[in-house]
Amino acid sequence: MKNTIESIIDNKLIKTVFQPIFDIENEIIVGYEALTRGPKNTEFYSPERLFCVAEQYDLLSELELLCRAKAITRFVELKLTGKLFLNICLNVMLNKDHPYGETIKLVEKSGLSPQQVVIEISEKSPFPDSDILLKALNKYRKFGFDIAIDDVGAGYSGLKQWSYLRPDIVKIDRYFIDKCDQDVMKRKFLNILFELGRISNAYIIAEGIETKEEFELLRELGMVYSQGFFLAKPSETPVKTYPKLDIAPYKEEESNLETIASLVTSTKTVEDNQSANDVYNIFTDNLNIHAIPVLHANKPLGMIFRNQLMESYSNIYGRALFYKKLARDFMFKSPMIIEHSMSLEQVSSLLTARENSEFTQPSIIVENQQYLGVVSPRDLLRSITDSKLEQARYANSLTGLPGNVVIEKEIDYMLNKQKPFNLACLDLNHSKPFNDIYGYST
């Protein structure tokens, strides 16, 4: 068995197949996941069997390097576009004997950019309790690779690792996709995962989609990035265009509720590689600015606060210690990042769930993860309060239901948008005697 695995590695008897990952909003391919297949018509054609036996005989590192080299070379040969997703075994990544820097060498030799490559690790393997994994992933991040966690929800650490590792991309395990259109619990769980993606500024990919019904339900829940047999199967020569799908056209429900976008204001920003002195100068030249978003390619990474930086600089050694640091080294890495289309009530719920120390901090507003501006908590609370007061002012005092003004406002909205709607006017006979006995709550 060991000789067979050694022969497969020495003679490079593996194939790489690619499965596309789609952006369903823009109907484009955003990347390809590289998958390994062993020699056909053998038990090692299955990657699970191939890697399992290789690990038994301490050949996992050699097999993994071969798979990466084949995937990168073939990706370039096929002139595929978007990002290349490389699956990396956790045991290999944490193996001290595994040669460091081989992936970046392979990528640069091929002519690809590290920004085109995603390092994908599976949650099905037990994650270590220490910070060894985080340090290993940070080495990849320094080269410019994105980090993805695969099979979220399937294994050992779940949301804890998501919170700790802060991946750029999260893939939902197939278990939660399978027949999700028939399972209320799965639907609720998926709703939470998509919401966590928005909060943590991570791209969520629903993988393993095999039916039309699963796809349509996931689209309704907010899925943007998708992967699965329903869209395209893995292939040595994968598709390069968005498929024609037999699905109903999606009509997103419009809302007349005010969104957070209406409160966005502009402010000074800095790039993640700007110096602490650059940030300090912005604060000293602009006394009305209390927080500065930190961006990389217009994607928000964090926030720097006036009081914290000024306190550091006020120390006798503060300037000497800080002036060489870059913005990304001392920024707050978990600011509240909100999609511009969220309603004020949704944002209010998110805001009140934050730590007390973060409640007064401004929020960063994005559109498809691209920076738009900021919103102060004062503006947000004022707008929410005004909205609640307006609702209360025009509500029926006995029933608490919307009154005539609110109803007329809703009708005007529907008419202006030229949206079809139904209007029913009901006059209940003898309602007063019933109410006198049972009350409106009945």
Phi, psi and omega in degrees: 000316179296319179298323180296314179296317178299321179295319178299318181288312183298323183262006176054051186269045177237159177238151175250128172247155184235136174245124183292152173242128191249146166262108187281341178288315182262358179054056179224164173268128182254353179174178180222135173269127178275128181234141185262142172230137178277190180302134180296155178061027174228164179294344183268006174296326177288126179297327179300313180293317182301311183286326179297313180291322178299322178291325179301323184256021174059040180242015185296318182298316181295318179295319181298315180297321178297316181297317179297314181298315179297316183296314182295314180298314183291323178302317180289318180300320182279354181056045179284150182249169181085203184264147176260120180266116180253121176282128180236128180291135180299320181296326178289316182301323184266000180283119182295336181276349179290129184298131182277139173086007182292323183295315180295325177296315179297318182294312182293323178296326182282344183094001176280163173260144176304331179294346179270357188244137177245126176271117187248120178244147185264141177279357180287340175271148180291124179280141178292152182282335183277186180268017180300316182295316180300318179295320179295317180292325179296332176296318177294320180298322181297329177285341181111001179288147168275156180243133177236141170256124181265157173059037180298131181099352186268335195229229202279327194234340172053227187292337178299314180291325177301312181296322185282315186275339180049061181291157176284330185224140178232129178253129181277133182298146182303330182305319184279344177276322185302116179056032180296336178289347181249005188229112182296320181296318178295321179300315180296318180296317179297320177304316180295318181296318178295322179292319177297325177298318179295318182292318184272000179063037178249143174285133179253126177246123174269113183250160179082023179285122185240349182228158176300319183294320176298314181300313184293324177294315180297321177298320178296326182281350177116011179298135174246318184250130188219157182205140178158169183299330181298328180266312179192138179273157174300143183206153174291335176233080188290162178294154181239004179229160180292134184284158172273116185253140178275075182225159178288141177300140184273128177243104180289133179292125176279152180232139176270004175287141180293138180258168181295337180301332182290348183250002185294135174234156180270155176205172177292144175231163174228154173279155185295341181260009175282155186279163176298327179295323177300316180293317180300319180294324177297316179296318182289330179275344183228087186292343181273355180265127183244350179208142182232121176292143177254125186241156168223115184053043178066014175255123182291134179249331184184194183216143175244132184253139183306308187300324182288316181291316181296324178295320178294320181287337182286339176295148184302330179254005186301311183297318181296323181284330189261334195296337179272348182286151176264160183305320183292342183282335184231011179286159170281120192270359182232052176290165178281116181246124191234135174290137189298339185272358181289142179287160181298324180292322177296317180295321179302318179296319178295318184296316183288346178275352181283167175296153180302323182292340182261355187296328183266005181275145177293157178254148177266133181253134182232159170233113186053043177070011175259136187297132176248317184167200181230163175227130178278147179298331179295313179297320181296312182294323178296315181294318179295318179298315179300319180295317180295320179296320180295318179298316181293323183297323187254008178279152177293128187294332182274316186262338185078002179280158179304137180271189186299320182298315180294320179296315179297322179297319179294320179296317177300319180299312181297321179293316180296326178276356181056044179259138179290144177204162178249140180232125180238134177244117184247134176240109185270123177288142175060030182288329184295312178301322179296316180295323181299329182269313190256337182086164184291331184297335178288000000 
